[in-house]
Amino acid sequence: MDSAKLVTSFEEHHKRIESVKLEMSDPSLGHGVMVSAGRDGIVKYWALTDENSIQTFNASREPITCVTFDKYRIVIASKENKIKIFDFAST
């Protein structure tokens, strides 16, 4: 870890971030996407090449404790005892 360096910082959540998932498409160029979720009940979808989120949506009235995604869906778990699936392909 001595060679690790900060590449960028993402700062749009209003409360503590509880979960984040990263998927690199081209690590050598720093290209990829990420989702984050937290105590604000918000999910954010990010391109790693931009410090601003691509998409933001209110996913839960309660804090989100876990988030994961693939090319088509984002899945969250929250303190409202629910798992929710958001589908990109249906839009």
TIZADREN-916400 format. One record per residue: residue number from 1; x negated, y negated, z of N, C-alpha, C in turn. Coordinates in pm, 1 decimal, always signed. Layout:
N
<pt num="NUM" n_x="X" n_y="Y" n_z="Z" ca_x="X" ca_y="Y" ca_z="Z" c_x="X" c_y="Y" c_z="Z"/>
...
END
This chain:
91
<pt num="1" n_x="-80.5" n_y="+119.6" n_z="+0.0" ca_x="+0.0" ca_y="+0.0" ca_z="+0.0" c_x="-84.9" c_y="-126.2" c_z="+0.0"/>
<pt num="2" n_x="-215.3" n_y="-114.9" n_z="+12.5" ca_x="-300.2" ca_y="-234.1" ca_z="+11.6" c_x="-291.6" c_y="-309.4" c_z="-120.3"/>
<pt num="3" n_x="-255.8" n_y="-238.6" n_z="-229.0" ca_x="-250.5" ca_y="-304.4" ca_z="-359.0" c_x="-110.3" c_y="-355.7" c_z="-393.0"/>
<pt num="4" n_x="-11.6" n_y="-333.3" n_z="-305.9" ca_x="+125.4" ca_y="-379.5" ca_z="-332.9" c_x="+131.5" c_y="-530.8" c_z="-324.0"/>
<pt num="5" n_x="+210.1" n_y="-590.0" n_z="-414.3" ca_x="+228.2" ca_y="-735.2" ca_z="-411.0" c_x="+375.0" c_y="-767.6" c_z="-434.6"/>
<pt num="6" n_x="+420.4" n_y="-877.5" n_z="-377.9" ca_x="+557.5" ca_y="-921.9" ca_z="-397.5" c_x="+574.1" c_y="-967.0" c_z="-541.7"/>
<pt num="7" n_x="+673.8" n_y="-912.2" n_z="-610.3" ca_x="+699.8" ca_y="-944.7" ca_z="-751.0" c_x="+806.0" c_y="-1052.3" c_z="-762.2"/>
<pt num="8" n_x="+916.5" n_y="-1035.2" n_z="-689.8" ca_x="+1023.7" ca_y="-1134.0" ca_z="-690.4" c_x="+1108.7" c_y="-1114.8" c_z="-566.0"/>
<pt num="9" n_x="+1198.7" n_y="-1208.2" n_z="-542.2" ca_x="+1286.8" ca_y="-1202.8" ca_z="-426.9" c_x="+1428.8" c_y="-1235.4" c_z="-472.0"/>
<pt num="10" n_x="+1526.5" n_y="-1163.0" n_z="-419.9" ca_x="+1666.2" ca_y="-1181.0" ca_z="-457.2" c_x="+1743.0" c_y="-1225.0" c_z="-332.1"/>
<pt num="11" n_x="+1813.3" n_y="-1338.4" n_z="-342.2" ca_x="+1870.6" ca_y="-1397.3" ca_z="-220.7" c_x="+2012.5" c_y="-1451.5" c_z="-240.2"/>
<pt num="12" n_x="+2108.2" n_y="-1368.9" n_z="-276.0" ca_x="+2245.4" ca_y="-1417.4" ca_z="-294.7" c_x="+2345.1" c_y="-1364.7" c_z="-192.2"/>
<pt num="13" n_x="+2309.1" n_y="-1267.5" n_z="-111.6" ca_x="+2403.1" ca_y="-1216.0" ca_z="-11.1" c_x="+2417.0" c_y="-1315.6" c_z="+103.6"/>
<pt num="14" n_x="+2535.1" n_y="-1314.1" n_z="+168.0" ca_x="+2563.3" ca_y="-1406.9" ca_z="+277.1" c_x="+2540.4" c_y="-1344.9" c_z="+414.5"/>
<pt num="15" n_x="+2533.9" n_y="-1212.7" n_z="+418.2" ca_x="+2506.8" ca_y="-1140.8" ca_z="+542.6" c_x="+2403.5" c_y="-1032.7" c_z="+513.0"/>
<pt num="16" n_x="+2364.7" n_y="-960.6" n_z="+616.6" ca_x="+2258.1" ca_y="-861.0" ca_z="+604.9" c_x="+2287.1" c_y="-757.1" c_z="+497.3"/>
<pt num="17" n_x="+2187.0" n_y="-724.9" n_z="+418.5" ca_x="+2196.3" ca_y="-621.6" ca_z="+314.9" c_x="+2175.9" c_y="-486.4" c_z="+382.5"/>
<pt num="18" n_x="+2268.6" n_y="-394.3" n_z="+355.6" ca_x="+2264.4" ca_y="-262.1" ca_z="+417.6" c_x="+2213.3" c_y="-154.0" c_z="+323.0"/>
<pt num="19" n_x="+2229.3" n_y="-175.1" n_z="+191.8" ca_x="+2192.7" ca_y="-70.4" ca_z="+97.3" c_x="+2150.1" c_y="-132.4" c_z="-35.9"/>
<pt num="20" n_x="+2050.8" n_y="-71.3" n_z="-96.2" ca_x="+2002.6" ca_y="-116.0" ca_z="-226.5" c_x="+1955.9" c_y="+6.3" c_z="-304.5"/>
<pt num="21" n_x="+1977.7" n_y="+3.7" n_z="-435.0" ca_x="+1935.4" ca_y="+114.3" ca_z="-522.7" c_x="+1874.1" c_y="+52.6" c_z="-647.0"/>
<pt num="22" n_x="+1762.9" n_y="+107.3" n_z="-690.4" ca_x="+1684.9" ca_y="+54.6" ca_z="-801.7" c_x="+1668.9" c_y="+161.4" c_z="-908.9"/>
<pt num="23" n_x="+1678.7" n_y="+120.0" n_z="-1035.5" ca_x="+1651.7" ca_y="+211.3" ca_z="-1147.0" c_x="+1565.9" c_y="+137.6" c_z="-1249.0"/>
<pt num="24" n_x="+1446.8" n_y="+188.8" n_z="-1271.6" ca_x="+1352.7" ca_y="+126.0" ca_z="-1364.9" c_x="+1370.6" c_y="+185.1" c_z="-1504.2"/>
<pt num="25" n_x="+1380.9" n_y="+97.6" n_z="-1605.4" ca_x="+1387.1" ca_y="+144.1" ca_z="-1743.9" c_x="+1248.4" c_y="+140.2" c_z="-1807.7"/>
<pt num="26" n_x="+1166.4" n_y="+42.4" n_z="-1768.4" ca_x="+1028.4" ca_y="+32.7" ca_z="-1816.2" c_x="+943.7" c_y="-27.9" c_z="-1704.7"/>
<pt num="27" n_x="+891.5" n_y="+55.8" n_z="-1616.7" ca_x="+815.4" ca_y="+5.0" ca_z="-1502.6" c_x="+694.5" c_y="-79.9" c_z="-1541.0"/>
<pt num="28" n_x="+631.6" n_y="-49.6" n_z="-1652.1" ca_x="+512.8" ca_y="-126.0" ca_z="-1691.2" c_x="+545.5" c_y="-271.4" c_z="-1723.1"/>
<pt num="29" n_x="+670.1" n_y="-298.6" n_z="-1766.3" ca_x="+712.9" ca_y="-435.3" ca_z="-1796.4" c_x="+799.4" c_y="-495.4" c_z="-1685.9"/>
<pt num="30" n_x="+828.2" n_y="-416.3" n_z="-1583.1" ca_x="+913.3" ca_y="-464.4" ca_z="-1474.6" c_x="+1060.6" c_y="-467.0" c_z="-1510.0"/>
<pt num="31" n_x="+1099.9" n_y="-392.0" n_z="-1613.4" ca_x="+1239.3" ca_y="-389.6" ca_z="-1656.6" c_x="+1317.2" c_y="-283.0" c_z="-1580.5"/>
<pt num="32" n_x="+1435.7" n_y="-319.5" n_z="-1538.4" ca_x="+1522.8" ca_y="-226.6" ca_z="-1469.3" c_x="+1642.6" c_y="-299.8" c_z="-1413.5"/>
<pt num="33" n_x="+1726.0" n_y="-226.0" n_z="-1342.0" ca_x="+1843.8" ca_y="-283.2" ca_z="-1278.2" c_x="+1848.6" c_y="-237.2" c_z="-1133.2"/>
<pt num="34" n_x="+1929.9" n_y="-309.5" n_z="-1055.5" ca_x="+1940.5" ca_y="-280.4" ca_z="-914.1" c_x="+2081.8" c_y="-317.2" c_z="-869.1"/>
<pt num="35" n_x="+2134.3" n_y="-245.5" n_z="-770.9" ca_x="+2256.7" ca_y="-285.6" ca_z="-703.9" c_x="+2224.8" c_y="-303.5" c_z="-556.0"/>
<pt num="36" n_x="+2294.8" n_y="-397.6" n_z="-494.6" ca_x="+2278.5" ca_y="-421.7" ca_z="-352.0" c_x="+2415.9" c_y="-441.9" c_z="-290.1"/>
<pt num="37" n_x="+2426.7" n_y="-409.2" n_z="-162.4" ca_x="+2552.7" ca_y="-424.1" ca_z="-91.1" c_x="+2522.5" c_y="-442.1" c_z="+56.8"/>
<pt num="38" n_x="+2617.8" n_y="-505.3" n_z="+127.2" ca_x="+2589.5" ca_y="-528.1" ca_z="+267.6" c_x="+2708.5" c_y="-565.6" c_z="+351.9"/>
<pt num="39" n_x="+2678.7" n_y="-630.4" n_z="+461.6" ca_x="+2778.9" ca_y="-666.6" ca_z="+561.4" c_x="+2879.9" c_y="-768.7" c_z="+510.7"/>
<pt num="40" n_x="+2850.3" n_y="-838.2" n_z="+402.5" ca_x="+2944.6" ca_y="-935.4" ca_z="+346.1" c_x="+3052.9" c_y="-869.1" c_z="+261.0"/>
<pt num="41" n_x="+3046.3" n_y="-735.6" n_z="+240.8" ca_x="+3145.0" ca_y="-663.6" ca_z="+160.3" c_x="+3129.5" c_y="-684.9" c_z="+11.4"/>
<pt num="42" n_x="+3018.8" n_y="-745.1" n_z="-28.0" ca_x="+2993.7" ca_y="-779.7" ca_z="-167.9" c_x="+2893.5" c_y="-682.2" c_z="-229.4"/>
<pt num="43" n_x="+2918.2" n_y="-646.5" n_z="-355.5" ca_x="+2822.7" ca_y="-568.8" ca_z="-434.7" c_x="+2766.9" c_y="-661.1" c_z="-541.3"/>
<pt num="44" n_x="+2636.3" n_y="-655.7" n_z="-559.2" ca_x="+2570.4" ca_y="-735.2" ca_z="-662.6" c_x="+2493.2" c_y="-642.3" c_z="-754.6"/>
<pt num="45" n_x="+2501.5" n_y="-672.1" n_z="-883.0" ca_x="+2431.6" ca_y="-596.9" ca_z="-987.9" c_x="+2328.0" c_y="-691.4" c_z="-1046.9"/>
<pt num="46" n_x="+2202.1" n_y="-649.2" n_z="-1049.2" ca_x="+2090.6" ca_y="-735.2" ca_z="-1086.2" c_x="+2009.6" c_y="-677.2" c_z="-1201.7"/>
<pt num="47" n_x="+1957.1" n_y="-763.2" n_z="-1287.1" ca_x="+1849.1" ca_y="-727.9" ca_z="-1379.5" c_x="+1720.4" c_y="-770.1" c_z="-1309.3"/>
<pt num="48" n_x="+1623.0" n_y="-684.9" n_z="-1306.9" ca_x="+1501.0" ca_y="-715.4" ca_z="-1232.0" c_x="+1420.0" c_y="-828.9" c_z="-1292.9"/>
<pt num="49" n_x="+1449.5" n_y="-865.0" n_z="-1416.5" ca_x="+1376.3" ca_y="-973.0" ca_z="-1482.2" c_x="+1437.7" c_y="-1110.0" c_z="-1454.1"/>
<pt num="50" n_x="+1545.6" n_y="-1114.5" n_z="-1373.8" ca_x="+1613.5" ca_y="-1240.3" ca_z="-1343.1" c_x="+1645.1" c_y="-1243.2" c_z="-1194.2"/>
<pt num="51" n_x="+1625.1" n_y="-1356.2" n_z="-1129.0" ca_x="+1651.5" ca_y="-1366.5" ca_z="-986.6" c_x="+1799.3" c_y="-1389.6" c_z="-955.5"/>
<pt num="52" n_x="+1883.6" n_y="-1408.2" n_z="-1057.2" ca_x="+2027.0" ca_y="-1426.8" ca_z="-1037.6" c_x="+2100.6" c_y="-1298.2" c_z="-1073.4"/>
<pt num="53" n_x="+2203.2" n_y="-1265.0" n_z="-994.7" ca_x="+2277.3" ca_y="-1141.8" ca_z="-1020.7" c_x="+2353.2" c_y="-1151.0" c_z="-1152.8"/>
<pt num="54" n_x="+2368.5" n_y="-1036.8" n_z="-1217.7" ca_x="+2444.3" ca_y="-1026.6" ca_z="-1342.9" c_x="+2592.6" c_y="-1026.3" c_z="-1311.9"/>
<pt num="55" n_x="+2629.3" n_y="-953.6" n_z="-1206.0" ca_x="+2769.5" ca_y="-940.5" ca_z="-1169.3" c_x="+2780.6" c_y="-931.7" c_z="-1018.0"/>
<pt num="56" n_x="+2884.2" n_y="-994.9" n_z="-965.6" ca_x="+2912.7" ca_y="-991.4" ca_z="-822.5" c_x="+3059.7" c_y="-961.0" c_z="-805.2"/>
<pt num="57" n_x="+3093.0" n_y="-870.0" n_z="-712.9" ca_x="+3233.8" ca_y="-848.1" ca_z="-685.2" c_x="+3255.6" c_y="-812.9" c_z="-539.2"/>
<pt num="58" n_x="+3370.2" n_y="-856.2" n_z="-488.6" ca_x="+3411.6" ca_y="-823.3" ca_z="-353.1" c_x="+3461.4" c_y="-680.2" c_z="-353.9"/>
<pt num="59" n_x="+3388.2" n_y="-593.0" n_z="-290.7" ca_x="+3418.3" ca_y="-450.7" ca_z="-296.5" c_x="+3489.9" c_y="-399.5" c_z="-172.5"/>
<pt num="60" n_x="+3476.7" n_y="-471.0" n_z="-61.1" ca_x="+3532.1" ca_y="-421.0" ca_z="+63.9" c_x="+3559.5" c_y="-536.2" c_z="+159.3"/>
<pt num="61" n_x="+3660.5" n_y="-518.1" n_z="+242.8" ca_x="+3686.5" ca_y="-615.9" ca_z="+349.2" c_x="+3595.1" c_y="-592.2" c_z="+468.8"/>
<pt num="62" n_x="+3533.0" n_y="-476.2" n_z="+471.9" ca_x="+3442.9" ca_y="-437.4" ca_z="+580.1" c_x="+3300.2" c_y="-426.6" c_z="+525.5"/>
<pt num="63" n_x="+3201.2" n_y="-423.1" n_z="+613.3" ca_x="+3063.5" ca_y="-406.3" ca_z="+567.5" c_x="+3044.5" c_y="-278.5" c_z="+485.7"/>
<pt num="64" n_x="+2963.4" n_y="-288.1" n_z="+381.6" ca_x="+2928.8" ca_y="-173.3" ca_z="+298.1" c_x="+2800.5" c_y="-113.3" c_z="+354.3"/>
<pt num="65" n_x="+2801.3" n_y="+18.3" n_z="+373.3" ca_x="+2686.8" ca_y="+83.9" ca_z="+435.6" c_x="+2600.7" c_y="+161.6" c_z="+337.2"/>
<pt num="66" n_x="+2655.0" n_y="+189.7" n_z="+217.8" ca_x="+2580.9" ca_y="+270.7" ca_z="+121.6" c_x="+2625.8" c_y="+234.3" c_z="-19.6"/>
<pt num="67" n_x="+2532.5" n_y="+230.7" n_z="-113.3" ca_x="+2564.7" ca_y="+203.3" ca_z="-253.2" c_x="+2473.6" c_y="+287.9" c_z="-342.5"/>
<pt num="68" n_x="+2530.3" n_y="+336.8" n_z="-451.8" ca_x="+2453.5" ca_y="+406.0" ca_z="-555.0" c_x="+2520.5" c_y="+378.0" c_z="-688.8"/>
<pt num="69" n_x="+2452.9" n_y="+409.7" n_z="-799.1" ca_x="+2510.2" ca_y="+380.0" ca_z="-930.0" c_x="+2447.0" c_y="+465.3" c_z="-1038.2"/>
<pt num="70" n_x="+2515.7" n_y="+471.3" n_z="-1153.4" ca_x="+2459.7" ca_y="+526.7" ca_z="-1275.5" c_x="+2495.5" c_y="+429.9" c_z="-1388.0"/>
<pt num="71" n_x="+2484.9" n_y="+471.8" n_z="-1513.2" ca_x="+2512.7" ca_y="+381.6" ca_z="-1626.2" c_x="+2658.3" c_y="+338.7" c_z="-1634.1"/>
<pt num="72" n_x="+2747.1" n_y="+411.4" n_z="-1568.7" ca_x="+2889.7" ca_y="+388.2" ca_z="-1585.2" c_x="+2962.7" c_y="+344.6" c_z="-1457.8"/>
<pt num="73" n_x="+2908.8" n_y="+379.2" n_z="-1340.2" ca_x="+2981.2" ca_y="+356.4" ca_z="-1217.1" c_x="+2890.9" c_y="+305.6" c_z="-1104.7"/>
<pt num="74" n_x="+2954.1" n_y="+231.0" n_z="-1014.1" ca_x="+2893.6" ca_y="+197.6" ca_z="-885.3" c_x="+2981.4" c_y="+263.5" c_z="-779.6"/>
<pt num="75" n_x="+2918.4" n_y="+331.0" n_z="-683.2" ca_x="+2990.4" ca_y="+398.0" ca_z="-575.6" c_x="+2945.3" c_y="+336.9" c_z="-443.4"/>
<pt num="76" n_x="+3043.3" n_y="+302.1" n_z="-359.5" ca_x="+3010.9" ca_y="+245.6" ca_z="-228.4" c_x="+3080.2" c_y="+324.6" c_z="-117.6"/>
<pt num="77" n_x="+3022.5" n_y="+315.9" n_z="+0.6" ca_x="+3086.6" ca_y="+363.3" ca_z="+122.4" c_x="+3086.0" c_y="+245.9" c_z="+219.2"/>
<pt num="78" n_x="+3197.2" n_y="+230.6" n_z="+291.3" ca_x="+3208.2" ca_y="+114.7" ca_z="+379.2" c_x="+3259.5" c_y="+154.6" c_z="+516.8"/>
<pt num="79" n_x="+3258.3" n_y="+57.7" n_z="+605.7" ca_x="+3306.6" ca_y="+80.5" ca_z="+741.9" c_x="+3457.9" c_y="+87.1" c_z="+748.5"/>
<pt num="80" n_x="+3528.1" n_y="+72.1" n_z="+635.2" ca_x="+3672.9" ca_y="+92.7" ca_z="+635.0" c_x="+3705.5" c_y="+239.3" c_z="+607.5"/>
<pt num="81" n_x="+3605.3" n_y="+326.4" n_z="+622.8" ca_x="+3620.3" ca_y="+472.2" ca_z="+609.4" c_x="+3665.8" c_y="+513.9" c_z="+470.3"/>
<pt num="82" n_x="+3616.5" n_y="+443.8" n_z="+368.5" ca_x="+3652.5" ca_y="+475.3" ca_z="+230.9" c_x="+3527.3" c_y="+484.0" c_z="+144.5"/>
<pt num="83" n_x="+3537.4" n_y="+567.3" n_z="+42.4" ca_x="+3440.0" ca_y="+568.0" ca_z="-66.7" c_x="+3514.1" c_y="+511.6" c_z="-186.6"/>
<pt num="84" n_x="+3454.7" n_y="+412.1" n_z="-251.8" ca_x="+3518.1" ca_y="+349.8" ca_z="-368.2" c_x="+3426.5" c_y="+363.4" c_z="-488.6"/>
<pt num="85" n_x="+3487.8" n_y="+388.8" n_z="-604.0" ca_x="+3413.6" ca_y="+400.8" ca_z="-729.3" c_x="+3460.6" c_y="+290.9" c_z="-822.9"/>
<pt num="86" n_x="+3366.2" n_y="+212.6" n_z="-873.4" ca_x="+3394.4" ca_y="+106.8" ca_z="-969.7" c_x="+3337.7" c_y="+150.4" c_z="-1104.2"/>
<pt num="87" n_x="+3421.2" n_y="+146.8" n_z="-1206.8" ca_x="+3388.5" ca_y="+201.3" ca_z="-1338.7" c_x="+3359.2" c_y="+89.7" c_z="-1437.2"/>
<pt num="88" n_x="+3237.5" n_y="+88.1" n_z="-1493.6" ca_x="+3200.8" ca_y="-9.3" ca_z="-1597.8" c_x="+3260.8" c_y="+29.5" c_z="-1732.8"/>
<pt num="89" n_x="+3275.4" n_y="+158.4" n_z="-1758.2" ca_x="+3316.7" ca_y="+207.9" ca_z="-1890.6" c_x="+3461.4" c_y="+175.9" c_z="-1923.2"/>
<pt num="90" n_x="+3544.5" n_y="+150.3" n_z="-1822.8" ca_x="+3686.3" ca_y="+127.4" ca_z="-1848.3" c_x="+3717.7" c_y="-16.3" c_z="-1888.7"/>
<pt num="91" n_x="+3617.9" n_y="-105.2" n_z="-1887.3" ca_x="+3641.9" ca_y="-245.4" ca_z="-1923.5" c_x="+3628.2" c_y="-268.5" c_z="-2071.2"/>
END
